[in-house]
Amino acid sequence: MGKDVIIACDFSSAEKTFEFLDKFEGKKPFVKIGMELFYAEGPSIVREIKARGHKIFLDLKLHDIPNTVKKAMAVLSGLDVDMCNLHAGGTRRMMEAALEGLTRPDGTRPLLIAVTQLTSTDQESMETDLLIHEPIDKVVMHYAENAKKAGLDGVVCSPLESGKVHEVCGGDFLTVTPGVRFADGDNGDQKRVMTPAQAKEIGSDYIVVGRPITAAEDPVAAYNRCVEEFVG
Ligand code: C5P
């Protein structure tokens, strides 16, 4: 499982997505499809991007009773995505059921990654809304360990947490990290950011990069720069 740059294709339609991907000509970057694009276009967007030869991270963050998640994961696996995700907060039993659903009859399956606590959740909202009173760092690591015990492949986390996750869950446990910005770029609404080179240094396995590539004047050059800094 090699290091790679995943482009967050946060577009509202297939048309805008293909207009963007067409710029890459011969190249086939790993792309992330999120809820907005998936709900706008349905499974056909996954099939079409796959048919163009891209790897796909389908970021739908499933969270439901184990049986429902298992069946939904079987559908996603049939779409031939390369990576998908769920909320670790759905419990270990839900994660185990998800893995079962995801595994194809021939034993292959997409990578399965857990979201721990969303980065939009802070200590205060976790305590007030969720009645969780442990320090948030401890909660994140505990959820990561649960994901590992359930047999998942890794977690989505801040690049700042990658080192600790590897310490706790082992070097092979994948860290998929958004919040990446170029040293000379605009941070937008991301607060705790790292450059691709720093993310590499700290041990992230995949970086998820959206606007620094999608909103760049030359997206292909921005992507190439990410790959050079992160993969080398
Ligand atoms: O444009 P930008 O590089 O900020 O995009 C980052 C992508 O990663 C977006 O699709 C965003 O939803 C996603 N993401 C994130 N932070 C998280 C989890 C996912 O920015 N904690």
Boltz pocket constraint, residues with backbone or C-beta under 6 A from the ligand:
constraints:
  - pocket:
      binder: B
      contacts: [[A, 8], [A, 10], [A, 34], [A, 118], [A, 119], [A, 120], [A, 156], [A, 178], [A, 179], [A, 180], [A, 188], [A, 190], [A, 208], [A, 209], [A, 210], [A, 211], [A, 212]]
      max_distance: 6.0
